[in-house]
Amino acid sequence: GCIIVVLFWWAVAEIYNQYFSYSLSFPTPAEVFLELGTLFDGKTLFRYSVYDHIEASLLRWVKGFTIAAIIGIIIGLLISLNDWTYEIGIVPITILQMIPGLAWLPVVMILFGFGDTSAIFIVGIVVISPVALSVSSGLRSVPKVNRRVAKMSGLSKLDTVIEVLLPFAILDILNGLRIGLGSSWRMIIAAEMVVGVTTGLGFCIKGTTDSLEYVASFACIIVLCLIGLAVDKLIFEPLDRGVRKKTGIGGRD
């Protein structure tokens, strides 16, 4: 898959540079990976190393995603208690899902001003709705017979949630977390471009683009793609396989 992406990128760059370029050339994979090597070798961007920018973005991302995931799981549990809580709770969650992350910019500017807090808030706000929806969807898909058996067995409501509902809904919850993870990673990069931070990959992409350093911009894009791919492949994919194996739900062997 990665080879296909690089080959397509190379073809676009070659065609554009040969037939359509007038003043600015399209960065080629060779140029970008060479720039990437110099960045990881110690070259600075806006007075900070690429490691500093990665650390800044990851910290904002982890904080925003973790807080929002916890809130989303709690909301999903609460609105799934019964039909009337779902009918009431699903409306604000759906409305929240319809609002793009950067549309919250005037809100965060009024509440927090420029800086890390605004970026973290924007990241978090886009995670709550997909996580809450996936949790509620998974819990509401549990067959009623499972609930009745739990009740007849004398399980408390808390034990029913922990021992019956959550195991049944765990794959939906994981899928919601994966969706939220991808959305929040994209959003932290976008947020860093507009909320006035001075470090981070999003800040670097905007700064290098403004100064026409497109090779460096592409190198930063490659870094953020690698980080997002690594988190999904090294954390969520093994977790998904493990849950499927543990629960006996079908999947790839």
N, C-alpha and C positions, 0 to 999 in steps of 0.2 A: 504493500500500500504506500509506504513512504517513497519507494523508488518511482512509482507511478506519479506521485505528486511532484517529485523533483524533475522528472522527465518532462512533464507538462509545463512546469515553471520554466525550464530551460528552453523549451520550444517557443513559448510565448515571448520570452526575453529575446531570443535570436530573431524571431520574425519581426518584433516591434523595432529592435535596434537596427535591423537591416533595411526595413521598408517604411517605417513610420516615424522614426525618431528625428526630431529637428534640433532640439537643444539639450534635452535631458535623456539619458539612456536608462533603460530598464535594468535594474541590478540582476546579474546572472547568479546562479547557484554558486559558481566558483568564487566570485567576488564576495558574496555574502558569507560563505563559510570561512574564507580567508579573514574577513573582518571579525567574524565570530571568534576565530582563534586568537587574534590580537586582543580582543576584549577579555577573554578568559586568561590571557597571558599578562594582564595588568593594565592595559590601556583604559583610561578613565573616560567617562561620559558625564559632562557637567560636574566635574570635580569629584565624582564618586566612581568606584569600580562597578563592574556589572554585578559582582557579588552583593554589593551594598544595595543596588537597585532591586535585585531579586529578593533579598531579605526583607526590604521594605514592603514590596508587593505581597509577599507571602504572609507577613505578619498581619497586614490589613485584611487579607483574604481569609486567613484562619479565624481571626477575631469575628469578622462579620458573618462568616458562614456558620461558625459554631453557635454563636448567640441566636442566629435566625433559625438554625436547624432545631435547637431546643424549643424555641417558641413555636415553631411550626408543628413539631410533634405534639406538644401540649394542646395546641388549638385543635389539631386533628383528632386527638383523643376526646376532647370536650364536646366537639360538635357531633361526634359519633355516638354519644351516649344513648340517644333515642331519636325518633323521627322529628320531633318538634325542635330540638336543639340543632339538628342538621338543617332544617328548613330556614331557621333564623341565621345560623352561623355561616352557611354557604354563601350568602349574599355578599357580606363584606369581603370574604376571601376571594370571590370571583371578581369583585370590583378591584381589589388590590392587584390581582393577576393582570388586569387589563391596563394598568398604568406602567409605562416603560420606566426603567430605573432612573434614567437621566431626567425624566419629567419631575422627579422629586427635587431637582436642583434648587428651585426657589425656596422650597421648604427647608432644606438643609442649610442654605445660606442664611435664612432668618434665624434658625435655631442654633447652628453651630459655627457659622462663618466658614472661612477657608481652613483646610487642614485635614488631618487624619480622621477625625471623628466624622466629618462629612462623608469621606470615602467609605468608611466602615458602615455607616448608616445606609448608604446607597447599595452597598453589597448585600447587606442583610435584608433589606426590604424586598429584593427580588427573589430571595430564597424562601421566605415564609410561606407564600401561597402554594408553590409546587409541592413543598413538603407536607403542608397541612392537607392539601387535596389528596395526595397519595396515601397518607395515613388514614384519612376518613374513607377513601375509596376501598382500601384494603380491609379495614375493620367492618365496613358495611357489607362487604362481599362474603363475610363469614356466614355459612348456612345457619339458619335459625335453630336447627336441630342441635348444633354444637352448643349454642347458648343454653338451650333447654337442658341438655345433658349436664352441663356445668352447674346449672341451678339445682337440678335434682341431686347432684353429687354433694351439694352443700358448700360449694365454693363461694367465697365472698366476691364482691364486685372487683376488688383489686386483684385477687387471685385469678378470676375469670379473664381479666385483661391480660395478665402476665402469662398465664399457662395455656389459655385457649385462643384469645383474639390475636395477640401479637405474633405468635408463631405462624398463624395462618396468614397474617398480613405482612410478614417480614419482607417478602420480595417486592411488594408494592412500595413499602417504605424505602427499601434500598434504591429502587428505581427513582423515587422522588428525590432522594438525596443525591443521586447521580445527576439528575436534571438540574437540581439546585446548585450542585458543584460546578457544572459547566457554565450555567448562567452567571453565577457569582464570579467566576474567574474572568469571564468576558467583561463583566460589569466593573470589576476593580480596575481593569486596564482603562476602560472608558472614563471611570470616575477620576482616575489620577490625571487625566488630561484636562479636567475642568475645575477641580476643587482647590487648586493652588498649592499642591504639595511640591516639594523640590527633589524628591527621590521616587523611584519606582519605575517599572517598565513602561507603564502608560505615559508617565512624564517624559521618559526618554524618547518614546516613539513620537510624541508631539513635538518635543524640542528638536530632534534631528530632522523631522519633516519640515518644520518652520525654517530651519537653516539649510534645507535642500541636501542634507546628508542621507540620501535614500538608502545607501548600502548599509549604514548603521541602523536605520529604521527597520530594514528587513531582517538584520541580525537580531534585533530585539524581538521581532515577531516570531522568529524561529525559536528563541529562548522561551517565550511564553507558550508556544505550541508544545514544546518538549516537556515543559513542566506539567501542563494540563494532561497530556497524554500519559506521562509517567504516573501521575496520581491515579488516573482512571485504571490503567493497566496493572499497577502494582498494589493498589489498595482495593478498589471497588470490584474489579473483575475477579480476583481470588476470593473476595468476600462473598460475591454472588455465587460462585461455584461451590464454596463451602456450605452456604445456606441451602442451596439446592440438594447437595449430597446429604446434608443432615436431615432435611425435611422430606427427602424422597421425591421432591417435585422434579419433573422432567427437565432435562437440559442436555448440553453436549457432554459426551463421555470423555 
